[in-house]
Amino acid sequence: MEASAAPMARRLMDEDTFTENFKNVNWPRKTYLCYEVELPDGDYRVPPGQDKDFLHNQGGHMAGPPRHAEMRFLDLISSWNLDQDLCYRVTCFISWSPCAVCAQRLAEFLRENSHVSLRIFASRIYTKGENGDYREGLRTLQEAGAQIAIMTSKEFEHCWKTFVDNQGRTFQAWDELDAESRYWSMELQRILQPTAPPSLPPLYFPPSHPVPGPSFHSLRGSSG
């Protein structure tokens, strides 16, 4: 079960689905993307209940061709035909950072829609480069105006309260949450600021991280 009924017809994510995919010490098979859209007063272009929602990548087992979570989100937001005379702020919380292709597509969207600003908080960085250099993709996305950061306990707790059917339970941080967040934050800094001081540790996978091998792409499937 991934969602359940919620007040005001807004669905919520199952607790286990959230933990499995957003827990930053895991290596989940899917990419989940939670989003919030801040709407100008009086704007009704976004269907009720869709200003906050979540979606995931469409794998080969689902109807239709494989589709990355970011591409599904772009399809959705484009369908709203947002008023270009108004400003919209979009925040995404994503279990894997965008792959190179998705980052490029998001960057193109931002260049073509200057009335939309984008913030992305990722649980971890997707480091496979089968579709291009993921590092260059993230830099391109930042240059297009997106703000990119790694999720901390603050963002995990916010997602827990906003997108999860938590049954009134408070968010419980898992072991190594803060350590993993710091690690991925340093990696993101190295990517977005390639001239960062050499005192930063070199890129490596800590002992708790299985080094992605040939099978890593199959683990993530079509997520992006």
Solvent accessible surface area in square Angstrom, and as a share of the most:
residue,aa,sasa,rsa
1,M,162,0.72
2,E,63,0.28
3,A,35,0.27
4,S,25,0.16
5,A,105,0.82
6,A,19,0.15
7,P,114,0.71
8,M,183,0.82
9,A,102,0.79
10,R,52,0.19
11,R,96,0.35
12,L,27,0.13
13,M,0,0.00
14,D,31,0.16
15,E,41,0.19
16,D,107,0.56
17,T,14,0.08
18,F,1,0.01
19,T,53,0.31
20,E,97,0.43
21,N,6,0.03
22,F,0,0.00
23,K,52,0.22
24,N,2,0.01
25,V,40,0.23
26,N,47,0.24
27,W,46,0.16
28,P,8,0.05
29,R,160,0.58
30,K,55,0.23
31,T,0,0.00
32,Y,2,0.01
33,L,4,0.02
34,C,0,0.00
35,Y,1,0.00
36,E,25,0.11
37,V,8,0.04
38,E,91,0.41
39,L,59,0.29
40,P,32,0.20
41,D,147,0.76
42,G,58,0.56
43,D,17,0.09
44,Y,190,0.72
45,R,114,0.42
46,V,10,0.06
47,P,50,0.31
48,P,137,0.86
49,G,25,0.24
50,Q,56,0.25
51,D,42,0.22
52,K,68,0.29
53,D,24,0.12
54,F,3,0.01
55,L,17,0.08
56,H,25,0.11
57,N,8,0.04
58,Q,30,0.13
59,G,9,0.08
60,G,67,0.65
61,H,149,0.67
62,M,59,0.26
63,A,96,0.74
64,G,49,0.47
65,P,101,0.63
66,P,80,0.50
67,R,78,0.28
68,H,34,0.15
69,A,0,0.00
70,E,2,0.01
71,M,11,0.05
72,R,73,0.27
73,F,5,0.02
74,L,15,0.07
75,D,74,0.39
76,L,46,0.23
77,I,4,0.02
78,S,64,0.41
79,S,75,0.48
80,W,14,0.05
81,N,106,0.55
82,L,17,0.09
83,D,37,0.19
84,Q,137,0.61
85,D,133,0.69
86,L,59,0.30
87,C,106,0.63
88,Y,3,0.01
89,R,100,0.37
90,V,1,0.01
91,T,3,0.02
92,C,4,0.03
93,F,8,0.03
94,I,2,0.01
95,S,0,0.00
96,W,1,0.00
97,S,3,0.02
98,P,0,0.00
99,C,3,0.02
100,A,9,0.07
101,V,68,0.39
102,C,1,0.01
103,A,0,0.00
104,Q,68,0.30
105,R,103,0.37
106,L,8,0.04
107,A,0,0.00
108,E,75,0.33
109,F,30,0.13
110,L,12,0.06
111,R,137,0.50
112,E,136,0.61
113,N,30,0.15
114,S,109,0.71
115,H,18,0.08
116,V,9,0.05
117,S,58,0.37
118,L,11,0.05
119,R,62,0.23
120,I,6,0.03
121,F,32,0.14
122,A,1,0.01
123,S,0,0.00
124,R,1,0.00
125,I,2,0.01
126,Y,4,0.01
127,T,28,0.16
128,K,53,0.22
129,G,44,0.42
130,E,80,0.36
131,N,72,0.37
132,G,37,0.35
133,D,62,0.32
134,Y,15,0.06
135,R,100,0.37
136,E,80,0.36
137,G,1,0.01
138,L,0,0.00
139,R,56,0.20
140,T,14,0.08
141,L,0,0.00
142,Q,71,0.32
143,E,134,0.60
144,A,22,0.17
145,G,53,0.51
146,A,4,0.03
147,Q,115,0.51
148,I,21,0.11
149,A,37,0.29
150,I,9,0.05
151,M,0,0.00
152,T,58,0.33
153,S,47,0.31
154,K,152,0.64
155,E,21,0.10
156,F,0,0.00
157,E,67,0.30
158,H,69,0.31
159,C,0,0.00
160,W,21,0.07
161,K,136,0.57
162,T,17,0.10
163,F,1,0.00
164,V,2,0.01
165,D,30,0.16
166,N,25,0.13
167,Q,122,0.54
168,G,71,0.69
169,R,131,0.48
170,T,98,0.57
171,F,28,0.12
172,Q,138,0.61
173,A,67,0.52
174,W,35,0.12
175,D,126,0.65
176,E,94,0.42
177,L,3,0.02
178,D,78,0.41
179,A,47,0.36
180,E,9,0.04
181,S,6,0.04
182,R,149,0.55
183,Y,16,0.06
184,W,4,0.02
185,S,44,0.28
186,M,65,0.29
187,E,4,0.02
188,L,11,0.06
189,Q,67,0.30
190,R,81,0.30
191,I,12,0.06
192,L,21,0.10
193,Q,99,0.44
194,P,92,0.58
195,T,130,0.76
196,A,22,0.17
197,P,81,0.51
198,P,137,0.86
199,S,102,0.66
200,L,35,0.17
201,P,44,0.28
202,P,98,0.62
203,L,83,0.41
204,Y,103,0.39
205,F,52,0.22
206,P,19,0.12
207,P,141,0.89
208,S,63,0.40
209,H,8,0.04
210,P,81,0.51
211,V,111,0.64
212,P,26,0.17
213,G,29,0.27
214,P,137,0.86
215,S,72,0.46
216,F,7,0.03
217,H,83,0.37
218,S,81,0.52
219,L,61,0.31
220,R,1,0.00
221,G,33,0.32
222,S,20,0.13
223,S,3,0.02
224,G,0,0.00
